[in-house]
Amino acid sequence: MLLIAAVAVLVAACSSSPAADPPSGVAGSTPTGSSPTGSIPSGGGETDPTNDPIGAREDPGPIPSSDEPATPTRITRTELAAAPGDAPTTASGRASSSTAPGATTTAITASPTTGVAPATSTTVVVGSCPGLASALERTACDDARAVAGHYRTSTGAPGLAIGFVLPAAEGQPAVRLSFEFGDATAASAPTGTVPAAGSSLWEIGSETKLLTGILLSSLIPPSGGPITMSSCGPRICMADPLQKYLPAGVTAPVGTGGQPITIGQLATHTSGLPDPAPNASAGCPPDPPNCLTWRLHYTPALLWDGLEHATLAFNPGAGWLYSDLGYAVLAMVLTNVITGDTSGAAYASIVGSTITGPLALTALAPETVGAPGLATPYHYRPAATGTPKTTVAGTTVEPTAYFENTNAFVGAGGYVSDIATMASFAASVLGYNPTALTPVLQQALVPIAPGSGSFMKMGLAWQITTEPWMACVPFAYKNGGTNGMHSATGVVPTLGYGVTVLSNSPAPADPVAKTLLKELRSAMPAGTAVTCG
């Protein structure tokens, strides 16, 4: 039964007594001889705070009422095929209670099942909010317009796209909605104004890590019960030491007592590895000194050297620290395990054959600068030469460098997507349009390790969060940031809905995603009661 087992484990973990917050690791100093030669922004982008895992931590508050709602350039509605045999629902889409086999926790899951599920999905372009089929859809549309208007006005964002996955309501099937606002390429760019469209591609940054986490999930058969930090598959185990999978001559750092980094710790940011790599700018050309495209020049050889010279912030498993380096290493290891390729060059190929191909997510792919529809990234224009860029509301934005994360760090943040594809991805994670991959996707949602606080636990790249502003209903969240684009995706398995946001703005997308998650929460059934951390 789709979703139930994963949600039962998720709810059980989030319902337990809050654990003490793990140590807040501070990255270790760079070893002598491997100091970066350029200025590398920490966390993945020029002004990127989104690698702070708690993009979903603060209460977003109500939708501002004083802003003019934005007018979408396009509204697209797609009906979703439901999953037959899931927990029963009423005609309104409200969930009923079920207990997962082998579980002791009663899970309440918003099942995709509905008596009006379409035999085939249909996609239509809708003229306006009133043209949508149900009150829930119209609420999502009105909320999207209001939040988009405030975001663009307050941050100077050229454009953004918002996607929803909504459960069945009012006799309608479950749907995927997508909205585009503003410009994928604004007038300040050399190519002039290009309105955001359904075909617009946006850098998703660290949301790429979800693909790497799913690759790992695919190697641990879900039939063996809920995934844990000791689960095994035929080719890899979560508790295996990283050292087992490294090329000859490469040595991973260990803890003060010789504790090795494990595969599971890489996947849950509990390895102690820093963010990013100690030699991040080693491959950069000498000009400019602030190498925004260092990932383009960062080869597998540099990755292994960076791993060897990394200083752990804490003993493996003893804390939590978000690490791009850790996920780049994990992606390289998984590529090697699946294909035997130690260069990592086959990463895109195995993601295509394992995930994006079977799920028909063709627009979710590595970035190609110059590709048709690729949005222009923007940063805030410096107030004056030599001064930092400012994030003051209304500050003028200007084009900046593409991320070009196409080398050894691609599995940590190198993909792009359009909004409909990201919404389809979220729908697949929630169990809509089910495929043989559905159990693998949902296994990645199971909380298996502590996060940065008692309110958050880690799945495979997903951060499972409980917050009072979401009535303590657990939701899975991941965001991303590049030099000039931001993204965020949240899914609520117990209620069957999700939100995803893409923008070509220097401002994080978290306020948009959080506000929409919260606003839709009030339109949903009660869900599962849990204890907030």
C-alpha positions in Angstrom: 0.0 0.0 0.0 1.6 3.2 -1.2 2.7 5.8 1.3 1.4 4.0 4.4 4.6 2.2 5.5 6.8 5.2 5.0 4.4 7.6 6.6 3.9 5.3 9.6 7.7 5.3 10.2 7.8 9.0 9.7 5.0 9.7 12.1 6.5 7.3 14.7 9.8 9.1 14.5 8.3 12.6 14.7 5.9 11.6 17.5 8.6 10.4 19.8 9.9 12.5 22.6 12.1 15.2 21.2 15.8 14.3 21.4 18.4 16.7 22.5 19.7 18.8 19.6 22.9 17.3 18.1 26.1 19.3 18.3 26.1 22.2 15.9 29.4 21.4 14.1 31.6 24.1 12.8 33.7 23.3 9.8 37.3 22.5 10.6 40.2 24.6 9.5 41.7 24.1 6.1 44.8 21.9 6.3 48.1 23.6 5.6 49.0 23.3 1.9 45.4 23.0 0.6 44.1 26.5 1.2 41.8 27.9 -1.5 43.3 30.5 -3.7 40.1 32.3 -4.6 37.1 33.6 -2.7 34.5 30.8 -2.8 31.0 31.5 -1.4 30.1 29.0 1.2 27.1 26.8 0.9 26.7 26.8 -2.9 26.0 30.4 -4.1 26.9 34.0 -3.9 24.4 34.8 -1.2 23.1 31.4 -0.7 21.5 30.8 2.8 19.4 28.0 1.5 21.9 25.3 2.3 20.8 26.1 5.9 18.6 23.0 6.2 15.9 24.8 8.0 14.6 26.8 5.1 11.3 25.6 6.5 11.9 26.5 10.1 10.4 29.9 10.7 6.6 30.6 10.6 6.0 32.4 7.3 3.1 34.3 8.7 0.0 35.2 6.7 0.0 36.2 3.0 0.7 40.0 2.9 -2.6 41.7 1.9 -1.2 45.0 0.7 0.6 43.8 -2.4 -0.9 43.6 -5.8 -1.4 39.9 -6.8 0.8 38.9 -9.7 -0.8 37.9 -13.0 0.5 34.5 -14.3 1.8 34.3 -17.8 0.5 30.8 -17.9 -1.6 28.4 -15.7 -1.5 24.7 -16.5 -3.7 22.0 -15.0 -2.9 18.3 -15.3 -5.1 15.5 -13.9 -3.1 12.8 -12.0 -3.8 9.1 -12.2 -4.5 7.7 -8.7 -3.0 4.7 -7.1 -5.6 1.8 -6.9 -5.8 -0.1 -3.7 -4.6 2.6 -1.3 -6.4 3.6 1.8 -10.0 4.6 1.2 -11.0 8.3 1.0 -14.3 10.1 1.0 -15.5 12.0 -2.1 -13.9 15.1 -0.6 -10.5 13.5 -0.5 -10.3 13.3 3.3 -8.1 10.6 4.6 -8.9 7.6 6.6 -6.9 5.7 9.1 -4.7 2.6 8.4 -2.0 0.7 10.0 1.1 -0.3 8.0 2.0 -4.0 8.1 4.6 -4.6 10.8 4.2 -1.1 12.2 2.8 -0.1 15.6 1.9 3.4 14.7 -1.5 4.2 13.2 -0.9 6.4 10.1 -3.4 8.7 8.6 -2.6 9.1 4.9 -4.2 11.3 2.3 -4.5 8.6 -0.2 -4.4 9.5 -3.9 -7.2 7.0 -4.4 -10.5 8.5 -5.6 -13.5 7.1 -7.4 -13.1 9.6 -10.2 -9.5 8.9 -11.1 -9.0 9.5 -14.8 -8.0 6.6 -17.1 -5.5 8.9 -18.7 -4.1 12.2 -17.5 -5.1 15.3 -19.4 -3.3 18.7 -19.5 -5.0 22.0 -20.2 -4.0 25.6 -20.1 -6.4 27.5 -17.9 -7.2 31.2 -18.5 -7.6 32.3 -14.9 -8.2 31.2 -11.3 -12.0 31.1 -11.6 -11.6 28.7 -14.5 -10.2 26.0 -12.3 -12.3 23.0 -11.4 -12.5 23.0 -7.5 -12.4 25.4 -4.6 -9.1 23.9 -3.5 -7.6 24.6 -6.9 -8.9 28.1 -6.9 -7.5 28.7 -3.4 -4.1 27.5 -4.6 -4.3 29.8 -7.5 -5.3 32.8 -5.5 -2.6 32.1 -2.9 0.1 31.7 -5.7 -0.8 35.0 -7.2 -0.7 36.8 -3.8 2.6 35.3 -2.7 4.2 35.8 -6.2 3.2 39.4 -6.2 4.7 40.0 -2.8 7.9 38.1 -3.6 8.6 39.9 -6.8 7.8 43.3 -5.4 9.9 42.9 -2.2 12.9 41.1 -3.7 13.1 42.4 -7.2 12.8 38.9 -8.6 12.6 38.9 -12.4 10.5 35.7 -12.5 9.4 32.6 -10.7 7.3 29.5 -11.2 5.1 27.7 -8.7 3.8 24.2 -8.9 1.2 22.4 -6.7 0.2 18.8 -6.3 -3.4 18.7 -4.8 -5.4 15.7 -3.7 -8.8 14.9 -5.0 -11.5 17.4 -4.0 -15.2 18.0 -4.8 -15.5 15.0 -7.0 -12.5 16.1 -9.1 -9.3 14.0 -9.6 -6.0 14.8 -8.0 -4.2 17.5 -10.0 -0.9 19.1 -10.8 -1.0 22.8 -11.2 1.8 25.0 -12.5 2.1 28.8 -12.7 4.7 31.1 -14.3 5.2 34.7 -13.3 7.3 37.5 -14.7 10.4 37.0 -16.9 12.8 34.1 -17.3 15.1 36.7 -18.9 14.5 40.3 -17.9 15.2 43.5 -19.8 18.5 43.9 -18.1 19.9 40.8 -19.8 21.6 41.0 -23.1 18.9 39.0 -24.9 16.0 41.3 -23.6 12.8 40.3 -22.0 11.5 36.7 -22.3 8.4 36.0 -20.2 8.5 32.9 -18.0 6.8 30.0 -19.9 6.0 26.4 -19.4 9.2 25.5 -21.2 11.4 27.8 -19.0 14.3 25.9 -17.3 15.6 27.0 -13.9 18.6 25.8 -11.9 17.4 23.7 -9.0 20.8 23.7 -7.1 20.9 21.5 -4.1 17.5 19.9 -4.9 19.7 17.7 -7.2 20.7 15.9 -4.0 17.2 14.4 -4.0 18.2 12.4 -7.1 21.4 11.2 -5.5 19.4 10.1 -2.4 16.9 8.3 -4.6 19.8 6.5 -6.4 21.0 5.2 -3.0 17.4 4.2 -2.2 17.2 2.2 -5.4 20.2 0.1 -4.2 18.5 -0.8 -0.9 15.4 -2.9 -1.8 12.3 -1.5 0.0 10.9 -5.0 0.4 13.3 -5.6 3.3 11.3 -3.3 5.6 11.7 0.4 6.5 15.2 1.7 5.6 17.6 2.3 8.5 21.2 3.3 8.9 22.1 -0.4 8.8 20.1 -1.5 5.8 21.8 -3.4 3.1 21.3 -4.1 -0.6 23.1 -6.5 -2.9 25.8 -4.0 -3.9 26.0 -1.5 -1.0 25.1 -1.1 2.7 24.2 2.0 4.6 26.7 1.1 7.3 29.6 0.4 4.9 32.6 2.6 5.4 33.2 5.1 2.6 36.7 3.9 2.3 35.5 0.6 0.8 34.3 2.5 -2.3 37.2 4.9 -2.9 39.7 4.6 -5.8 43.0 3.1 -5.0 45.3 5.5 -3.2 42.5 7.7 -1.9 42.1 7.8 1.9 39.0 9.3 3.6 39.3 11.2 6.9 38.3 9.4 10.0 37.2 10.4 13.5 39.5 11.0 16.4 39.1 7.4 17.5 39.4 6.1 14.0 35.7 6.1 13.3 35.1 5.8 9.5 32.6 7.8 7.6 29.7 5.5 6.4 27.5 5.7 3.3 24.5 6.4 5.4 26.3 9.3 7.1 27.1 10.9 3.7 23.4 10.6 2.8 22.2 12.3 6.0 24.8 15.0 6.4 26.1 13.3 9.6 29.6 12.5 8.3 31.3 15.6 9.7 32.6 16.6 6.3 32.7 20.4 5.6 30.8 22.5 3.1 32.1 22.9 0.4 35.6 21.4 -0.2 38.8 22.7 1.3 40.3 23.0 -2.2 37.2 24.3 -3.9 38.9 27.0 -6.0 42.0 24.9 -6.9 40.8 24.4 -10.5 39.7 28.0 -11.1 41.3 30.2 -13.7 43.3 33.1 -12.1 40.9 35.7 -13.2 38.4 36.5 -11.8 39.6 35.8 -8.2 36.0 35.3 -7.0 35.4 32.1 -9.0 31.6 31.8 -9.3 32.0 28.8 -11.7 34.5 26.8 -9.6 32.3 23.7 -9.9 32.8 23.8 -13.7 36.6 23.4 -13.1 36.4 21.0 -10.2 37.5 17.6 -11.5 37.2 14.2 -9.9 40.9 14.3 -9.1 40.3 17.5 -7.2 37.3 16.0 -5.4 39.4 13.0 -4.1 42.2 15.4 -3.0 39.6 17.7 -1.3 38.2 14.7 0.5 41.6 13.6 1.7 42.5 17.0 3.0 39.1 17.8 4.6 39.0 18.3 8.4 36.0 16.7 10.0 33.9 19.1 12.1 33.0 16.2 14.5 33.4 12.5 14.7 31.3 10.7 12.1 27.7 10.3 13.4 28.2 12.6 16.3 26.5 15.7 14.8 24.9 17.3 11.8 26.5 19.6 9.2 25.2 20.2 5.7 27.9 19.2 3.2 28.0 19.7 -0.5 31.3 17.8 -0.4 29.7 14.8 1.2 27.0 14.6 -1.5 29.5 15.1 -4.3 31.4 12.1 -2.9 28.3 10.1 -2.5 27.2 10.7 -6.1 30.6 9.7 -7.3 30.5 6.5 -5.2 27.1 5.5 -6.4 28.1 6.0 -10.0 31.0 3.7 -9.4 28.9 1.1 -7.7 26.3 1.0 -10.4 28.5 1.4 -13.5 32.1 0.8 -12.4 33.0 4.3 -13.6 35.2 6.0 -11.1 35.2 9.3 -13.0 31.6 10.1 -12.2 30.9 10.8 -15.9 28.0 8.4 -15.9 26.0 10.1 -13.2 23.5 11.7 -15.6 23.1 8.5 -17.5 22.2 6.4 -14.4 19.9 9.1 -13.1 18.2 9.0 -16.5 17.8 5.3 -16.6 16.9 4.9 -13.0 14.7 7.9 -12.2 14.0 10.6 -14.8 13.4 8.2 -17.6 11.0 5.9 -15.9 9.1 8.8 -14.4 9.1 10.7 -17.7 10.8 13.7 -16.2 12.6 14.7 -19.3 13.2 18.3 -18.4 15.0 17.3 -15.2 18.6 17.1 -16.5 22.1 18.5 -16.1 22.5 22.1 -17.0 23.6 23.0 -20.5 24.4 26.7 -20.8 22.8 28.0 -24.0 20.0 25.4 -24.0 16.6 26.8 -25.2 14.5 28.1 -22.4 17.2 28.3 -19.8 16.4 31.3 -17.5 19.0 34.0 -16.8 20.3 34.0 -13.2 20.3 37.3 -11.3 22.2 38.7 -8.3 21.8 42.1 -6.6 23.8 44.9 -8.1 26.5 46.1 -5.8 25.7 49.5 -4.2 29.2 50.7 -5.3 32.4 49.2 -6.5 34.0 47.0 -3.9 31.0 46.8 -1.6 29.0 43.7 -0.9 25.9 42.9 -2.8 22.8 43.9 -0.8 19.6 42.0 -0.3 17.6 45.1 0.6 14.1 44.9 -0.9 13.8 46.6 -4.2 17.5 46.7 -5.0 18.2 46.4 -8.7 19.1 42.9 -9.9 21.5 42.2 -12.8 22.5 39.0 -14.6 25.2 36.9 -13.0 27.1 33.7 -13.9 25.4 30.4 -14.5 26.2 27.7 -12.0 27.8 25.4 -14.5 27.9 22.6 -12.0 28.8 19.9 -14.6 31.9 18.3 -13.2 32.6 16.4 -10.0 29.9 18.3 -7.9 27.0 17.6 -10.4 25.3 15.1 -8.1 25.2 17.7 -5.3 23.6 20.5 -7.3 24.0 20.5 -11.1 20.5 20.0 -12.5 17.8 22.2 -14.1 14.1 21.7 -14.6 10.9 23.3 -15.6 8.1 23.8 -13.1 5.7 21.2 -14.5 8.4 18.6 -14.2 9.2 19.5 -10.6 5.5 19.2 -9.8 5.4 15.8 -11.5 8.4 14.8 -9.4 6.6 15.8 -6.2 3.5 14.0 -7.4 5.5 10.8 -7.9 7.0 11.1 -4.5 3.5 11.4 -3.0 2.4 8.2 -4.8 0.3 9.6 -7.7 0.8 8.2 -11.2 2.4 5.1 -9.5 5.2 3.2 -11.1 7.6 0.4 -10.0 9.8 3.2 -8.7 7.2 4.5 -6.2 8.4 2.4 -3.2 12.0 3.6 -3.9 10.8 7.3 -3.9 8.9 6.9 -0.7 11.6 5.0 1.1 13.8 8.1 0.7 11.2 10.0 2.9 11.7 7.7 5.9 13.5 9.6 8.8 16.6 7.6 9.6 19.0 10.0 11.3 18.9 13.2 13.5 18.9 16.5 11.8 20.1 19.9 13.0 17.5 20.0 15.8 14.8 18.0 17.5 12.2 19.4 15.0 14.0 18.0 12.0 15.1 14.5 11.0 16.9 13.3 7.9 15.7 11.0 5.2 17.8 10.4 2.1 18.5 14.1 1.2 14.9 15.0 2.3 14.7 16.9 5.6 11.6 15.7 7.5 10.3 18.6 9.6 7.6 19.2 12.2 6.6 22.7 13.0 3.7 24.4 15.0 2.9 26.5 11.9 2.1 23.3 10.0 0.0 22.0 13.0 2.9 19.6 13.6 2.0 17.5 10.6 5.4 16.3 9.3 6.5 17.4 5.9 9.5 16.6 3.7 11.5 19.6 2.5 14.5 20.4 0.3 15.7 23.7 -1.2 18.5 24.9 -3.4 20.4 28.0 -4.4 22.9 28.8 -7.1 24.7 32.0 -8.1 21.4 33.6 -9.2 18.5 31.1 -8.9 16.6 29.5 -6.0 14.3 26.6 -5.5 12.3 24.8 -2.8 10.1 21.8 -2.7 7.9 20.5 0.2 5.6 17.5 0.2 3.1 16.5 2.9 2.7 12.7 2.6 -0.1 12.4 5.2 -2.3 14.9 3.4 -1.3 14.2 -0.2 -0.2 17.7 -1.3 3.0 19.4 -2.2 4.5 22.7 -3.3 7.5 23.5 -5.5 9.0 26.8 -6.4 11.7 27.9 -8.9 13.0 31.4 -9.4 15.8 33.3 -11.1 16.2 35.6 -8.2 19.0 36.2 -5.6 16.3 35.9 -2.9 15.6 32.4 -1.4 12.5 30.7 -2.5 11.7 29.4 1.0 9.3 32.2 2.0 7.1 31.4 -1.1 7.1 27.6 -0.5 6.6 27.9 3.2 3.7 30.4 2.9 1.9 28.2 0.3 2.5 25.0 2.4 0.9 26.8 5.4 -2.0 28.3 3.5 -3.0 25.0 1.9 -2.7 23.3 5.3 -5.7 25.2 6.5 -7.7 23.9 3.5 -6.8 20.2 4.2 -8.2 17.6 6.7 -6.7 17.4 10.1 -4.0 14.9 9.3 -1.9 12.9 11.8 -1.3 14.5 15.3 2.3 14.4 16.2 4.6 16.0 18.8 6.4 19.0 17.6 10.1 19.2 18.4 
